[in-house]
């Protein structure tokens, strides 16, 4: 499988998974769509960026960089809500990096 296609596919997969988690929590659709797009964009960047890091670190770094602008908006009103967001981003980002490298 081509790396870009793998990045988009796994990004969609993690986006859907995160979307399901957020829908169960009855969060707003702007937040849901923001999280979904974070994973699609992260998947694309993980697949196309040539930074020299181990795949799990690359996936985590890129995912955190894509999340960064949203952390200011989220953290301004609800700083404690950043804790689960950062945890999910770390786990999903590492998984994304690993899967894109393995199947890309």
N, C-alpha and C positions, 0 to 999 in steps of 0.2 A: 504494500500500500504506500502511495506517495506520502511524504511527510506532511505536506500542507493539508492534504485530504484527511490524514489521521488527526492532525491538530484540530481541524474544524469538526470532525466527527466526535472526538472525545470531548471537545469544548461544548458541543451540543448536548452530549450525554450528561456532563456535569452540570450544565445549565438547567436541563430538565430535572435532574435530581435536586438541585438547590431550589428550583422553582416549586417542586412538590413540597419540600420542607417548609418553604415560606407560605405557600397557600394553606397548609395545615395550621399555621400560626395566624391565619387571617390577616396577613400584612397587606398594605396597599399595593395596587398594581404598578404604581411607579417604582416602588422598591423591588417588586418581583421582576419587572422587566429590566431594571438596572442590574440585578444579580444575574439574570439569564445572560444579558449581553456581556457582562464581565467575563463569563466563562467562555463564550464564543470568541471574544477578542483575545483572551489569554491563550486559548488553544491555538489560534492563528499565530500569535507572537512566539509561543513556545516552539512551534514547528518551523518558523521562518527566521528566527534570531540565531546568530552564530556565536553568541557569547560562550566562552570556554569555561563552563561549569559542569559539574555532575548533573545529570538530567533532573534529579529530584530537587536540587538546589535551584536550577534554572527555572523549573516550573513554579516553585514557591516564590522566587524573586519576581518573576514577571507577573504572577498573580497579585502579589502585594503592590507592585507598581501600578497595575491597572486599577486596583482598589483604592489607592491612596487619595485621589480627589474626593471620593465619596466618604472617606473617613471623617473629613472635616464637617461635612453636612450632617452625618449621622451622629458623630461625637459631640457636636455643639449642643444638641438637644438631649441626647440620651447616651452619655459616655459609657455607661455599663453595658449597653447593647453591643459595643464594639468587641467585647470579650468573645462571645460565640462566633461573631463574624470573622474575627482574626483566626480563631481555631479552625473553623471550616475552610477558610482560605488557605491556611497552612496545609491541611490534610488533602484537600482537593488539588491544590497547586502541586504538591509533591507527587500525587498520583497522576496528574496530568502530564507532568514532565517525564515520569517513568513510562507511562503508556505510549506517549508520542514517540519516545526514543525506541521502545521495544517493537512497536508495530508500524512505525513510520518509515 
